[in-house]
Amino acid sequence: MPTTPQTTDELYQALQDNDQRPYGRTRTVTAEELVDAAEQFDEPVPLVHALLELQEAYTYGSEPRKSPVVFARLLTLFDEQPDVFDERLRHQLFWRFKWVAHALRQLPEIPLASLRQWLTEMRDRYEKEGLGLQPYYGQAYQLAAHVGEDTTLAYELWAARARTRLSDCEACETCQRALYHLAAGDDERALRVWEPVLAGKESCQEEPARSVSHALLPLLRTGRADRARELHLAGYRGCRRNPSMSAEVGRHLEFCALTGNEARGLELLAENRNLFDEVDSPLDQLDFLTGVEVLLRRVESLGHGDLPAAGYAGRIWTVAGLRAEAGGRADDLAARFDARNGTTTHADRRRTRLDRAPVLDALELTLRTRALDELAPAAPAAAPTAPAADAVPEALPDLIRRARELDELGHPDARACWARLRTRVADRAYVHPDDATVGPLVRLRADLLDDEAGRAGERDEYADAAALHEEAAALYEDAGRPGDAAISRACALLATAELPADGDGDGASEAKAAALTAAHASIVRLHEQTPGLSPHQEARLLRLRVTALALRLQTTGGDEHAAPVLAEADLLLAFAGRHGIIGQVSGALLLRASTFAMSGDLPAAVTETDALLDRLRAQGPAWHLPRTLSLRGRLRLGLGDAEGAHADLSEGLRLAAEWPADAIDTARLHGDLAEACMRLGRPDDALRHLTRSAELELRRGSRTDAYCAYSNAAQLSLDLGRVEDCIALLDSLLAEPAVAAGELDERLVAQLRLTRARALHAGEDLKAATAEFAALAAESAGWDDDPGSHAMIAAETAVLLGESGEFDRAREAAGQALAAHARDPRYELLSNCLRELARLQAQQQGPEGLAGARAFLADAGRVADEARAAGYEAHGRPLDTALAYEHGRVNAYAGAHEESLAALEQALALLGEPGTDGDRAGEWAECVRLAGAVEGIYLERPAPALARLDAAVARLTALGHTEETEALTALAARLRDER
C-alpha cells in the first residue's frame, strides 16, 4: 500500500481498489494493512468494512487458519455494538458463519467436537435473529459428508428445506446435491443435477469451475468424452494457479492421467507449481496432492519416472521422486483427518482415486497433443529414421562405401549411414580399415564434417555450416581430394552469402543479393580452377552455381535475375543428362520450374513441373516426387485450383512417408495443405494440418517456424469459435521455457499474446482480456519501428476498458492510439475505436456520459478529416457516414433527441438512396429505423415518423430488399398501436 489512508474516504477508496486485485498475497497483505489503518479512526464502521475485506482475502487466498480469527473480531463487534451493523453488514456477518464452518473443516488440528460446537453456535445465532435454518443444515450435511458418516438424514434435512437469503448460491447448492448422488454411484443423476451449472446457467465466484472438476470423470464414464474435453478446457482456465482452487486443479491433473494425456498433465503441473507452496489449507492440499500422485504414478508406470517434474521449490524433481514426496505428504494428511474424524474416509477416498484405471486410452484434449517421449530433457538431435536393413551394411568398409555411394546419388538413406558412421568413429576402440577403396581416416572425417555442415544449413545455422564446410575442405585437401575440397568450399561460400545482411528492408535485400552474386562468381572460379573433377563433382558445382543465382532471384524478385538462373540450370541439365546423373537432371528441371514460378509465370512453371513429374515416375529418383508434388501443389494454389493443389499435396505427403522422416519437408506439405483446405471450405482439416506442421517444425528445431504455424492455428481456432481450444493452445505455448527465457522473437510472442487476449474477450473473460491488452499496449509503446501495431493494440485496449466502464483509462489508451496513428496512420481502425467508445460511454452513463462520448466523436471527426485529406477509402462503411450515424445513436442514448435526429438525417443524406447492394440497403434501413424511433417514440412525433418508415418500406420493397423491411414494419406497427 503506497500511503496509509488518512481519512475514512481514503480508506474506503483503498478498500475498493483492493477489491479489484486478484486473490493472493498482495491482496491479503494490503487487507491486513488496511485493518491497521482502520483502527486509527474512532469509528467502528470503517473497521467492520476492513475486517470483512480481510476475511475475504484469507478465505479466497487459501488461508483457513486466519479466517476464523478475523470473524471472531467481527462477531465481538456485533455483540458489543449491534447498531453499527446495518442490514447489508448484518447480512454479510451471518453469511460468513458458513465460511468459518468451511475453514474449520479444512484444519485437521481442530477437534471434531469444536466443529460441532461451531455449528451449534451458528444454529443458536440464526434462531436468535429469526433467520431460516436451511444454511445451518447445509453446513451440517457437509460436515457429515466430510467425516464419512451416513449422510442420508443430513441431506434430507438440508435439501428438503426452502432456501433463504443466507443459503449458498444456486450454483454451489447444485454442486453439493450432485456430489451427493455421485457419492452414491449414480453418475447419470449427478450429471442431470449438474447440468444448469455445467451449461453456465448458474455461476458464482467458484462455479462452474468447481462442478466441472468433479463432473469430468462421470462424463467419461457415461460416454460423453467430447463434453468432458470441452469442460476440461474451460474449467481448468477457471482454477489454474489459484490457491483456493488447488483441489480442482488436482482433479484436472487426474483427468489428464486417465485419458492418455499424461504429457499435458505434466505441463499443467508445471503451470501450477506455485500450489505446492501457496496452499495453506490441509484439506485442499490433500486433494491437490492426490491428483498430482495419480498423474505421476501413471507417468511412472509408463516407464518415464526419470522425466523432470515441477514440484516443491528449492529442489529439482523427477517424476518418481516427486511422486514419492507428494504421496508421503498426502498419506500423512489423510491420516490426520481420519484421526480427527474417527473414520477411514479420507484414506479410503484417496485409495479409490489412486487405484482408478485409465478410462480412455487417448482423448485429444488440445490442439497441441504431445507424448511423454517429447518431454524428455533436451538431447542431441536424434538419428534419422532407419532405412531398409540392406541400406546400412554392418561391415565397416561396406558401410563407408555405401554412405559415399548414396551421398553421391543424393539418396535420403545416406543420412542414416553417416549417422551410423559418426557413432562408430566416435568410439574409442574405433580402428579405421586398411582398405585402399575406403581411403584414409582423414577423408572419412571430412565426409562426416560435410554431412554435419549440410544439416546445420538446413536449420538455417549458416555461420556454423560455413565453418564446418571450411574445416571439411581442409581435411579433403589433406586426404588428396581436391574435387571434394572444392565442393566444400563452394558450399561454405553459399552458406556465408546466406547469412543475414545488415540493415532493414531494401538495403538488406540489396546486400544479400550482392553477396550471392559474389558467391556465384567465386564458385565459378573454383569450378574452372579445380582440375580432375569427376562428372558427379562437376555436376555438384554446377548445381551450387545455379542455386546461388536462384537464391538471388528469390531475394530480389527482379526480372533481370531470372534469365541467368535459367541459363545456369540449362548448363546443369545438359551436363547431367550427358553423364546420366538423374538426380541432378531432376534438380535442374525443378530449379527451372521454380524460376518460372518466382518470375510470376505460373502456367509455364506448371508445364515444367508436369514434365518433371512424368520423368520422375518413369526414371526416378523416386525421392524427388514429394518435393515436386509439393511445388505443383503450391503452383495450383497460386492459380486458384484448390482441388488440384489438395490432390498433389496429399499425394506428396503420402509418398513422403516412404522415406526417412527428415528427408522430406513434410512440415511444408502440411502447411500448404492447410491453405488448400481453407480454400476448399474445410477449416477443421486445415487446423489439423497447421498443428501437425507446427509439431514437425518444433521437432526439427525450427522453433520460429513452429510458433508461426501454431499462431496461425490459434487464430484459425478463434475464427472457428473454438475459443477454449485457442486459449489452451496459447497457454501451452506461452508457458514454454524458451518463451520465458526470451529466446523467441518478442514480436512473435506479442502476436501470440494478442490472439490470446482476443480469445479471452471472445470467451467473455473481460477482466483477463483487459489486463493482457493493457500489458501489451504498455510494451508496444516502445516499438518505435512499428507504431501502427501499437495503435492497433492501444485501440483494442481502449475499447475493452470502455466495455468495463473505465472511461478515464479508455481515454488514456485511445490517446496512445492516436499518437501512434499520427506516425503511421490507421484511419479506419481509430475511427471504429473512437466511435465504439462514444457509444459505450453514452449507453452506460446516459446524459452524464454525453460530454465524454462527444469528445470521442470529436476525435473520430478529426480522423475522418485526415482520411479525406489523404484520399483514404475505408474498407467498410465510409467514415463520415459512420460518424454521422454514431452521433445519432450516442445522442439518442444520452437523451439529446433533437441532436440525434439531426445527426441521423445527415447520415441518411450521406448514404444516399439505397440501391441493389444488400449491405448498403441494410445500413440505410437501420439508419431509417433509428430515426423513426427517435422521432416517433422519444420526440413523440409519430406522424412524420410513420411517413418516413412507410416510404422506406416501399422503397426497399421495390428494390427487392424484403428482409431489410422487417424491423421498419414492426416499428411502424408499434407506433400505430400507440396512437
URMOCOR-V149887 format. One record per backbone hydrogen bond with DSSP energy under -0.5 kcal/mol. CO is the residue of the C=O (numbers start at 1). NH is the residue of the N-H. Records with the same first field share a line. If there is no record, write none. Layout:
CO=NH + NH
This chain:
7=11
8=12
9=13
10=14
11=15
12=16
13=17
14=18
15=19
16=20
17=20
18=21
24=28
25=29
26=30
27=31
28=32
29=33
30=34
31=35
32=36
33=37
34=38
35=39
37=40
38=41
41=43
43=47
44=48
45=49
46=50
47=51
48=52
49=53
50=54
51=55
52=56
53=57
54=58
55=59
56=60
57=61
58=63
59=62
60=244
62=280
63=66 + 67
64=68
66=70
67=71
68=72
69=73
70=74
71=75
72=76
73=77
74=78
75=79
76=80
77=81
81=84
82=85
84=86
86=90
87=91
88=92
89=93
90=94
91=95
92=96
94=97
95=98
96=100
97=101
98=102
99=103
100=104
101=105
102=106
103=106
104=107
106=108 + 283
107=110
109=111
111=114 + 115
112=116
113=117
114=118
115=119
116=120
117=121
118=122
119=123
120=124
121=125
122=126
123=127
124=128
125=129
126=131
127=130
133=137
134=138
135=139
136=140
137=141
138=142
139=143
140=144
141=145
142=146
143=147
144=148 + 149
149=151
151=155
152=156
153=157
154=158
155=159
156=160
158=161
164=167
169=173
170=174
171=175
172=176
173=177
174=178
175=179
176=180
177=181
178=182
179=183
180=184
181=186
182=185
185=187
186=190
187=191
188=192
189=193
190=194
191=195
194=197 + 198
195=199
196=201 + 202
197=200
206=210
207=204
208=212
209=213
210=214
211=215
212=216
214=218
215=219
216=220
217=221
218=222
219=224
220=223
224=228
225=229
226=230
227=231
228=232
229=233
230=234
231=235
232=236
233=237
234=238
236=239 + 240
239=242
241=243
242=245
243=246
245=249
246=250
247=251
248=252
249=253
250=254
251=255
252=256
253=257
254=258
256=259 + 261
257=260
258=359 + 360
259=363
261=265
262=266
263=267
264=268
265=269
266=270
267=271
268=272
270=273
272=275
273=276
274=277 + 278
275=279
278=280
280=282
281=285
282=286
283=287
284=288
285=289
286=290
287=291
288=292
289=293
290=294
291=295
292=296
293=297
294=298
295=299
296=300
297=301
298=302
299=302 + 304
300=303
304=307
305=320
307=319
309=311 + 317
312=315
315=317
317=309
318=322
319=323
320=324
321=325
322=326
323=327
324=328
325=329
326=330
327=331
328=332
329=333
330=334
331=335
332=336
333=337
334=338
335=339
336=340
337=341
338=342 + 343
340=112
344=348
345=349
346=350
347=351
348=352
349=353
350=354
351=355
353=356
363=365
367=369
371=374
372=375
373=376
388=391
389=392
391=393
395=399
396=400
397=401
398=402
399=403
400=404
401=405
402=406
403=407
404=408
405=409
406=410 + 411
407=410
411=414
412=415
413=417
414=418
415=419
416=420
417=421
418=422
419=423
420=424
421=425
422=426
423=427
424=427
427=430
433=435
435=438 + 439
440=443 + 444
441=445
442=446
443=447
444=448
445=449
446=450
447=451
448=452
449=453
450=454
451=455
452=456
453=457
454=458
455=459
456=461
457=460
460=462
461=465
462=466
463=467
464=468
465=469
466=470
467=471
468=472
469=473
470=474
471=475
472=476
473=477
474=478
475=479
476=481
477=480
481=485
482=486
483=487
484=488
485=489
486=490
487=491
488=492
489=493
490=494
491=495
492=496
493=497
494=498
496=499
504=507 + 508
505=509
506=510
507=511
508=512
509=513
510=514
511=515
512=516
513=517
514=518
515=519
516=520
517=521
518=522
519=523
520=524
521=525
522=526
523=527
524=528
525=529
526=530
529=531
534=538
535=539
536=540
537=541
538=542
539=543
540=544
541=545
542=546
543=547
544=548
545=549
546=550
547=551
548=552
549=553
550=554
551=555
552=556
553=557
558=561
559=562 + 563
561=565
562=566
563=567
564=568
565=569
566=570
567=571
568=572
569=573
570=574
571=575
572=576
573=577
574=578
575=579
576=580 + 581
577=580
580=582
581=584 + 585
582=586
583=587
584=588
585=589
586=590
587=591
588=592
589=593
590=594
591=595
592=596
593=597
594=598
595=599
596=601
597=600
600=602
601=605
602=606
603=607
604=608
605=609
606=610
607=611
608=612
609=613
610=614
611=615
612=616
613=617
614=618
615=619 + 620
616=620
621=624
622=625
624=628
625=629
626=630
627=631
628=632
629=633
630=634
631=635
632=636
633=637
634=638
635=639
636=641
637=640
640=642
641=645
642=646
643=647
644=648
645=649
646=650
647=651
648=652
649=653
650=654
651=655
652=656
653=657
655=658
656=659
660=663 + 664
664=666
665=669
666=670
667=671
668=672
669=673
670=674
671=675
672=676
673=677
674=678
675=679
676=680
677=682
678=681
682=686
683=687
684=688
685=689
686=690
687=691
688=692
689=693
690=694
691=695
692=696
693=697
694=698
695=699
696=700
697=702
698=701
701=703
702=706
703=707
704=708
705=709
706=710
707=711
708=712
709=713
710=714
711=715
712=716
713=717
714=718
715=719
716=720
717=722
718=721
721=723
722=726
723=727
724=728
725=729
726=730
727=731
728=732
729=733
730=734
731=735
733=736
736=739 + 740
737=741
738=743 + 744
739=742
745=749
746=750
747=751
748=752
749=753
750=754
751=755
752=756
753=757
754=758
755=759
756=760
757=761
758=762
759=763
760=765
761=764
764=766
765=769
766=770
767=771
768=772
769=773
770=774
771=775
772=776
773=777
774=778
775=779
776=780
777=781
779=782
780=783
782=784
783=786
786=789 + 790
787=791
788=792
789=793
790=794
791=795
792=796
793=797
794=798
795=799
796=800
797=801
798=802
799=803
800=804
801=806
802=805
805=807
806=810
807=811
808=812
809=813
810=814
811=815
812=816
813=817
814=818
815=819
816=820
817=821
818=822
819=823
820=823 + 824
826=830
827=831
828=832
829=833
830=834
831=835
832=836
833=837
834=838
835=839
836=840
837=841
838=842
839=843
840=844
841=845
842=846
845=848
846=849
847=850
849=853
850=854
851=855
852=856
853=857
854=858
855=859
856=860
857=861
858=862
859=863
860=864
861=865
862=866
863=867
864=868
865=869
866=870
867=872
868=871
878=882
879=883
880=884
881=885
882=886
883=887
884=888
885=889
886=890
887=891
888=892
889=893
890=894
891=896
892=895
895=897
896=900
897=901
898=902
899=903
900=904
901=905
902=906
903=907
904=908
905=909
906=910
907=911
908=912
917=921
918=922
919=923
920=924
921=925
922=926
923=927
924=928
925=929
926=930
927=931
928=932
929=933
930=934
931=935
932=936
933=937 + 938
934=939
935=941
941=945
942=946
943=947
944=948
945=949
946=950
947=951
948=952
949=953
950=954
951=955
952=956
953=957
954=958
955=959
956=961
957=960
960=962
961=965
962=965
963=966
965=969
966=970
967=971
968=972
969=973
970=974
971=975
972=976
973=977
974=978
975=979
